[in-house]
Amino acid sequence: MKYPIFAICTILFFSFFLVHCATEQKTVQPTYVSQDKCYAPVWNVGDSWRYKYDDKKEGELRVLGIEEFKSSKIYIVKDVYGAYKKGFDVKTLQLKVEISSDGKKMVPMTDWGWHYDFPLYVGKKWEKMVSGKDAENNPRDYLYTYKVMSFENITVLAGAFKAFKIEFVQVDYVTSSEIKRYIWYSPEVKREVKFQYGPAHGRVKITGQGYELKSFKLAI
């Protein structure tokens, strides 16, 4: 079949135009492509994460099983570095219960164990009021504010990962003190790969309590 000269020229023009546009689009790609949203991961029995703390100590968390708790399911996690097992909600991964060595289940007095509000995405913000105790064991209310700052590359002892960097600020209205922390959550690892304290303002001084991932093993 023969095509008119005009039709052939038109086809060649649009072919060149499409290739040119594709090339231009490639050149303006960012250095990394951020995930749109990161939903709560699925943990499996046998998953484990070992962390090294600033004080050189090490601790491992291991998923032991899944149990029913107050009409919902929780992951039972053994914290080798701590004295209790912990129960995290299967759907949200919020800390729901602590389990003593004799099997007694207790509702946590504070929510220090988990700092995520899934799904995560760059720019997301959330906050909550948390009841706890100060250094003198007096009851105290704190405001926790969170912001997902970026999805970036980070290298720790366990290797290099892409992670959501979350800024976490704890405000104490009584003392006007503020503690800033940074958390790097990796979708690949299914937990944080680094926890770092930033500058503290006010009476509170925090040293030696950060940590990073040394190794991990996912059952599936």
Residue frames relative to the residue before (quaternion, step in Angstrom):
aa qw qx qy qz dx dy dz
M 1.0000 0.0000 0.0000 0.0000 0.00 0.00 0.00
K 0.2718 -0.7727 0.5538 0.1494 3.58 -0.87 0.96
Y 0.2286 -0.7667 0.5875 0.1212 3.57 -1.03 0.87
P 0.5351 -0.6094 0.4652 0.3549 3.62 -1.04 0.66
I 0.6317 -0.5453 0.3958 0.3833 3.56 -1.16 0.61
F 0.6345 0.5445 -0.3357 0.4339 3.61 0.97 -0.81
A 0.6598 0.5095 -0.3096 0.4574 3.61 0.94 -0.89
I 0.6465 0.5175 -0.3232 0.4580 3.59 0.97 -0.85
C 0.6576 0.5080 -0.3111 0.4612 3.58 0.94 -0.87
T 0.6355 0.5356 -0.3261 0.4504 3.57 1.04 -0.82
I 0.6526 0.5166 -0.3067 0.4618 3.58 0.97 -0.92
L 0.6649 0.5035 -0.3027 0.4612 3.57 0.94 -0.90
F 0.6369 0.5403 -0.3283 0.4412 3.59 1.01 -0.80
F 0.7097 0.4486 -0.2696 0.4716 3.56 0.82 -0.99
S 0.5917 0.5525 -0.3691 0.4565 3.61 1.10 -0.59
F 0.6618 0.4931 -0.3009 0.4778 3.57 0.95 -0.90
F 0.6483 0.5406 -0.3144 0.4343 3.57 0.99 -0.89
L 0.6701 0.4986 -0.2980 0.4621 3.57 0.96 -0.89
V 0.6491 0.5053 -0.3185 0.4711 3.59 0.94 -0.85
H 0.6485 0.5249 -0.3163 0.4515 3.56 0.97 -0.87
C 0.6620 0.5026 -0.3084 0.4627 3.58 0.94 -0.88
A 0.6412 0.5222 -0.3270 0.4575 3.59 0.96 -0.83
T 0.6466 0.5172 -0.3185 0.4615 3.56 1.02 -0.82
E 0.6601 0.5048 -0.3126 0.4601 3.57 0.95 -0.88
Q 0.6349 0.5344 -0.3330 0.4477 3.59 0.98 -0.81
K 0.6443 0.5306 -0.3214 0.4473 3.57 1.00 -0.78
T 0.6784 0.5151 -0.3040 0.4266 3.57 0.95 -0.83
V 0.7220 0.4171 -0.2669 0.4832 3.61 1.11 -0.45
Q 0.3526 0.7279 -0.5113 0.2906 3.60 1.20 0.33
P 0.4793 -0.6584 0.4846 0.3194 3.65 -0.98 0.72
T 0.6674 -0.5138 0.3546 0.4060 3.55 -1.26 0.31
Y 0.7771 0.0406 -0.0630 0.6248 3.59 1.21 -0.41
V 0.3562 -0.7187 0.5562 0.2174 3.56 -1.19 0.53
S 0.3066 -0.7819 0.5181 0.1621 3.57 -0.46 1.19
Q 0.4862 -0.6227 0.5189 0.3265 3.53 -1.12 0.67
D 0.5130 -0.6385 0.4686 0.3311 3.57 -1.04 0.74
K 0.7899 -0.1052 0.1045 0.5950 3.55 0.85 -1.02
C 0.1762 -0.7601 0.6176 0.0994 3.54 -1.13 0.70
Y 0.2106 -0.8040 0.5488 0.0895 3.56 -0.52 1.23
A 0.6934 -0.4672 0.3377 0.4322 3.55 -1.29 0.33
P 0.4172 -0.7304 0.4809 0.2476 3.61 -0.80 0.96
V 0.4105 -0.6513 0.5687 0.2896 3.53 -1.34 0.21
W 0.2014 -0.7660 0.6003 0.1110 3.56 -0.72 1.08
N 0.1978 -0.7674 0.5994 0.1129 3.54 -1.20 0.58
V 0.6055 -0.5481 0.4246 0.3907 3.55 -1.16 0.58
G 0.7409 0.3532 -0.2853 0.4949 3.55 -0.74 1.07
D 0.4947 0.6284 -0.4449 0.4031 3.59 1.21 -0.24
S 0.0516 0.8090 -0.5828 0.0570 3.58 -0.94 0.83
W 0.1103 -0.7741 0.6225 0.0345 3.54 -1.22 0.67
R 0.1268 -0.7864 0.6015 0.0612 3.58 -0.81 0.98
Y 0.1245 -0.8071 0.5768 0.0195 3.55 -0.85 1.09
K 0.2389 -0.7284 0.6210 0.1632 3.51 -1.24 0.59
Y 0.2949 -0.7872 0.5260 0.1293 3.54 -0.77 1.11
D 0.6771 -0.5058 0.3494 0.4046 3.55 -1.28 0.36
D 0.6819 0.4733 -0.2904 0.4762 3.58 1.13 -0.57
K 0.5793 -0.6325 0.3240 0.3993 3.59 1.37 0.39
K 0.5237 0.6107 -0.4347 0.4047 3.61 1.19 -0.03
E 0.2441 -0.7629 0.5805 0.1461 3.54 -1.26 0.38
G 0.0358 -0.7923 0.6090 0.0098 3.55 -1.18 0.59
E 0.2005 -0.7873 0.5755 0.0938 3.55 -1.11 0.68
L 0.1804 -0.7441 0.6331 0.1137 3.54 -1.12 0.75
R 0.0193 -0.8077 0.5882 -0.0352 3.57 -0.90 0.96
V 0.3831 -0.7095 0.5454 0.2288 3.57 -0.95 0.92
L 0.2033 -0.8234 0.5249 0.0724 3.57 -0.54 1.23
G 0.7897 -0.2198 0.1760 0.5450 3.58 1.03 -0.65
I 0.3940 -0.6694 0.5688 0.2706 3.54 -1.38 -0.19
E 0.0138 -0.8109 0.5839 -0.0377 3.58 -0.87 1.00
E 0.5139 -0.5984 0.5096 0.3438 3.54 -1.34 0.26
F 0.0890 0.7774 -0.6185 0.0720 3.57 -1.05 0.83
K 0.8403 -0.1416 0.0505 0.5208 3.55 -0.55 1.24
S 0.7309 -0.4702 0.2134 0.4463 3.56 0.73 1.20
S 0.6987 0.3578 -0.2985 0.5429 3.59 1.15 0.47
K 0.4722 -0.6655 0.4986 0.2924 3.56 -1.27 0.24
I 0.0919 -0.7935 0.6006 0.0355 3.54 -1.07 0.79
Y 0.4289 -0.6341 0.5739 0.2908 3.52 -1.27 0.54
I 0.2492 -0.7339 0.6094 0.1669 3.58 -1.00 0.83
V 0.0447 -0.8211 0.5669 -0.0493 3.55 -0.53 1.25
K 0.2672 -0.7566 0.5808 0.1370 3.55 -0.87 1.01
D 0.1676 -0.7689 0.6133 0.0680 3.52 -0.79 1.10
V 0.3123 -0.7881 0.5009 0.1746 3.58 -0.19 1.29
Y 0.6719 0.5070 -0.2973 0.4507 3.58 1.09 -0.71
G 0.7400 0.3875 -0.2138 0.5066 3.59 1.18 -0.54
A 0.6093 -0.5922 0.4088 0.3331 3.55 -1.36 0.07
Y 0.7570 0.3668 -0.1884 0.5068 3.58 1.20 -0.43
K 0.4173 -0.5905 0.6039 0.3354 3.49 -1.41 0.23
K 0.2439 -0.7730 0.5701 0.1337 3.55 -1.17 0.54
G 0.2295 -0.7703 0.5808 0.1290 3.54 -1.14 0.68
F 0.0969 -0.8070 0.5825 0.0128 3.57 -0.64 1.17
D 0.5285 -0.6373 0.4615 0.3188 3.56 -0.96 0.89
V 0.5019 -0.6897 0.4372 0.2851 3.58 -0.81 1.04
K 0.7207 0.4586 -0.2558 0.4526 3.60 0.97 -0.80
T 0.8113 0.2694 -0.1188 0.5051 3.58 0.94 -0.84
L 0.3045 -0.7638 0.4882 0.2925 3.57 1.26 -0.54
Q 0.3716 0.6954 -0.5202 0.3282 3.58 1.13 0.58
L 0.5060 -0.6457 0.4799 0.3111 3.57 -1.06 0.78
K 0.1187 -0.8381 0.5322 0.0154 3.59 -0.58 1.17
V 0.8259 0.0114 0.0565 0.5609 3.60 0.98 -0.74
E 0.2008 -0.7247 0.6401 0.1572 3.53 -1.29 0.48
I 0.1978 -0.7947 0.5696 0.0699 3.56 -0.98 0.91
S 0.3473 -0.7577 0.5190 0.1893 3.57 -0.64 1.14
S 0.7107 -0.4684 0.3195 0.4165 3.56 -1.31 0.21
D 0.7003 0.4367 -0.2726 0.4946 3.60 1.18 -0.52
G 0.6364 -0.5850 0.3102 0.3958 3.59 1.27 0.31
K 0.4734 0.6775 -0.4427 0.3477 3.59 1.25 0.04
K 0.2545 -0.7776 0.5606 0.1273 3.57 -0.86 1.03
M 0.0385 -0.8061 0.5893 -0.0381 3.55 -0.83 1.07
V 0.4443 -0.6562 0.5373 0.2889 3.55 -1.04 0.78
P 0.4844 -0.6876 0.4446 0.3082 3.63 -0.68 0.99
M 0.4477 -0.6867 0.5032 0.2736 3.59 -0.97 0.85
T 0.7817 0.1209 -0.0721 0.6076 3.56 1.14 -0.62
D 0.3764 -0.7243 0.5329 0.2230 3.55 -1.20 0.47
W 0.1287 0.8127 -0.5527 0.1323 3.56 0.55 1.18
G 0.6238 0.6494 -0.3147 0.3004 3.55 1.16 -0.60
W 0.8207 0.1022 -0.0215 0.5618 3.60 1.05 -0.55
H 0.1013 -0.8405 0.5322 -0.0087 3.57 -0.75 1.01
Y 0.5290 0.6350 -0.4079 0.3879 3.59 0.95 0.79
D 0.1087 -0.7435 0.6559 0.0722 3.51 -1.25 0.61
F 0.1491 -0.8295 0.5351 0.0582 3.54 0.09 1.32
P 0.5418 -0.1718 -0.8217 -0.0417 1.51 -2.17 1.26
L 0.3922 -0.6968 0.5525 0.2352 3.55 -1.22 0.59
Y 0.1613 0.7502 -0.6357 0.0840 3.55 -1.15 0.68
V 0.6301 -0.5613 0.3780 0.3808 3.54 -1.15 0.64
G 0.7735 0.3150 -0.2636 0.4827 3.55 -0.87 1.03
K 0.5292 0.6397 -0.4212 0.3650 3.60 1.20 -0.28
K 0.0810 -0.7808 0.6188 0.0281 3.57 -1.11 0.81
W 0.1134 0.7677 -0.6296 0.0375 3.55 -1.20 0.56
E 0.1007 -0.7925 0.5989 0.0567 3.55 -1.24 0.33
K 0.0056 -0.7880 0.6156 0.0070 3.56 -1.28 0.35
M 0.4088 -0.6655 0.5646 0.2668 3.53 -1.26 0.51
V 0.0882 -0.8008 0.5924 -0.0001 3.56 -0.90 0.99
S 0.2836 -0.7461 0.5797 0.1635 3.56 -0.94 0.92
G 0.1246 0.7926 -0.5861 0.1125 3.57 -0.91 0.90
K 0.4552 -0.6461 0.5211 0.3222 3.54 -1.22 -0.52
D 0.4302 -0.6959 0.5123 0.2611 3.53 -1.11 0.68
A 0.7651 -0.3771 0.2585 0.4535 3.57 -1.32 -0.11
E 0.6977 0.4336 -0.2656 0.5046 3.61 1.18 -0.51
N 0.5280 -0.6683 0.3733 0.3677 3.58 1.32 0.32
N 0.4398 0.6707 -0.4725 0.3654 3.57 1.16 0.56
P 0.5260 -0.6322 0.4501 0.3479 3.61 -0.99 0.75
R 0.0380 0.8014 -0.5912 0.0823 3.54 -0.98 0.88
D 0.2757 -0.7421 0.5879 0.1660 3.58 -1.13 0.72
Y 0.1188 -0.7927 0.5972 0.0282 3.52 -0.99 0.91
L 0.2978 -0.7061 0.6051 0.2158 3.54 -1.23 0.52
Y 0.1545 -0.7671 0.6186 0.0709 3.56 -0.81 1.07
T 0.0152 -0.7799 0.6257 0.0064 3.57 -0.88 0.93
Y 0.1217 -0.8060 0.5791 0.0170 3.54 -1.00 0.91
K 0.0237 0.7746 -0.6320 0.0022 3.53 -1.21 0.59
V 0.3187 -0.7139 0.5893 0.2037 3.58 -0.92 0.95
M 0.2346 -0.8409 0.4786 0.0938 3.54 -0.29 1.29
S 0.8033 -0.1245 0.1389 0.5656 3.58 0.93 -0.86
F 0.2826 -0.6754 0.6367 0.2418 3.52 -1.40 0.07
E 0.1294 0.8521 -0.4727 0.1840 3.55 -0.07 1.31
N 0.5724 -0.5590 0.4691 0.3738 3.52 -1.35 0.14
I 0.0521 0.7780 -0.6248 0.0401 3.55 -1.07 0.79
T 0.1978 -0.7744 0.5933 0.0957 3.55 -1.04 0.82
V 0.0019 -0.7799 0.6244 -0.0434 3.56 -0.85 1.07
L 0.7628 -0.3681 0.2477 0.4703 3.58 -1.25 -0.08
A 0.6890 0.4924 -0.2785 0.4530 3.59 1.08 -0.75
G 0.7211 -0.3912 0.2559 0.5113 3.60 1.22 -0.23
A 0.6035 -0.5430 0.4415 0.3821 3.54 -1.34 -0.33
F 0.0095 0.8072 -0.5869 0.0618 3.57 -0.91 0.97
K 0.3838 -0.6307 0.6004 0.3075 3.52 -1.38 0.17
A 0.0416 0.8271 -0.5522 0.0962 3.57 -0.76 1.00
F 0.4597 -0.6269 0.5524 0.3008 3.52 -1.30 0.51
K 0.2339 -0.7592 0.5928 0.1321 3.57 -0.77 1.05
I 0.0818 -0.8123 0.5774 -0.0104 3.56 -0.63 1.20
E 0.2369 -0.7429 0.6085 0.1474 3.56 -0.89 0.95
F 0.0739 -0.7992 0.5960 -0.0259 3.54 -0.78 1.12
V 0.0485 -0.8118 0.5814 -0.0236 3.58 -0.61 1.17
Q 0.1599 -0.7676 0.6168 0.0684 3.57 -0.90 1.02
V 0.0925 -0.8093 0.5800 0.0073 3.56 -0.67 1.13
D 0.1567 -0.7595 0.6281 0.0633 3.55 -0.93 1.02
Y 0.3072 -0.7966 0.4931 0.1674 3.57 -0.37 1.23
V 0.6058 0.5772 -0.3619 0.4111 3.61 1.13 -0.58
T 0.7943 0.2844 -0.1352 0.5195 3.57 0.83 -0.99
S 0.3719 -0.7400 0.4691 0.3065 3.58 1.35 -0.19
S 0.4459 0.6805 -0.4653 0.3486 3.57 1.15 0.56
E 0.1432 -0.7837 0.6026 0.0469 3.52 -1.20 0.61
I 0.0902 -0.7804 0.6176 0.0374 3.57 -0.90 0.94
K 0.1608 -0.7938 0.5835 0.0593 3.54 -0.78 1.06
R 0.0444 -0.7874 0.6148 -0.0022 3.55 -1.00 0.90
Y 0.1988 -0.7509 0.6129 0.1449 3.54 -1.30 0.37
I 0.1048 -0.7873 0.6076 0.0086 3.54 -0.93 1.00
W 0.1513 -0.7674 0.6170 0.0860 3.56 -0.97 0.90
Y 0.0960 -0.8085 0.5805 0.0133 3.58 -0.45 1.23
S 0.1702 -0.8001 0.5717 0.0637 3.57 -0.79 1.09
P 0.4116 -0.7061 0.5166 0.2552 3.63 -0.70 1.01
E 0.6239 0.5523 -0.3357 0.4393 3.59 1.08 -0.69
V 0.7259 0.4267 -0.2245 0.4904 3.57 0.96 -0.92
K 0.3225 -0.7725 0.4714 0.2776 3.59 1.24 -0.60
R 0.7355 0.2270 -0.2068 0.6039 3.58 1.26 0.42
E 0.6623 -0.4617 0.3734 0.4569 3.54 -1.27 -0.12
V 0.2899 -0.7409 0.5763 0.1870 3.56 -1.18 0.61
K 0.7998 0.0554 -0.0492 0.5957 3.58 1.26 -0.25
F 0.0713 -0.7529 0.6539 0.0220 3.53 -1.19 0.78
Q 0.0364 0.8317 -0.5457 0.0961 3.56 -0.49 1.19
Y 0.3601 -0.7155 0.5580 0.2170 3.55 -1.00 0.85
G 0.2714 -0.7378 0.5971 0.1597 3.52 -1.07 0.85
P 0.7596 -0.3444 0.2470 0.4933 3.60 -1.18 -0.36
A 0.2600 -0.7459 0.5943 0.1512 3.57 -1.10 0.76
H 0.1606 -0.7860 0.5927 0.0717 3.57 -0.99 0.87
G 0.7014 0.4000 -0.3178 0.4971 3.58 -0.80 0.97
R 0.7886 -0.3329 0.2370 0.4594 3.57 -1.22 -0.50
V 0.6500 0.5590 -0.3225 0.4013 3.58 1.09 -0.69
K 0.0391 -0.7745 0.6313 0.0047 3.54 -0.96 0.94
I 0.1036 -0.8123 0.5739 0.0118 3.58 -0.70 1.10
T 0.1092 0.7833 -0.6054 0.0894 3.56 -0.79 1.00
G 0.8577 0.2496 -0.1427 0.4263 3.54 -1.21 0.56
Q 0.6181 0.5756 -0.3518 0.4036 3.60 1.13 0.35
G 0.4731 0.6480 -0.4615 0.3785 3.58 1.20 0.26
Y 0.0654 -0.7975 0.5976 0.0509 3.57 -1.27 0.20
E 0.1184 -0.7770 0.6102 0.0993 3.55 -1.31 0.26
L 0.6061 -0.5876 0.4052 0.3510 3.53 -1.22 0.55
K 0.2324 -0.7757 0.5758 0.1129 3.55 -0.87 1.04
S 0.7711 -0.1552 0.1204 0.6057 3.59 1.04 -0.80
F 0.0305 -0.7925 0.6081 0.0333 3.57 -1.24 0.34
K 0.1224 -0.7722 0.6206 0.0603 3.52 -1.29 0.47
L 0.1414 -0.7862 0.5989 0.0570 3.56 -0.73 1.09
A 0.4866 -0.7038 0.4376 0.2766 3.56 -0.75 1.08
I 0.7924 0.0996 -0.0473 0.5999 3.61 1.04 -0.72
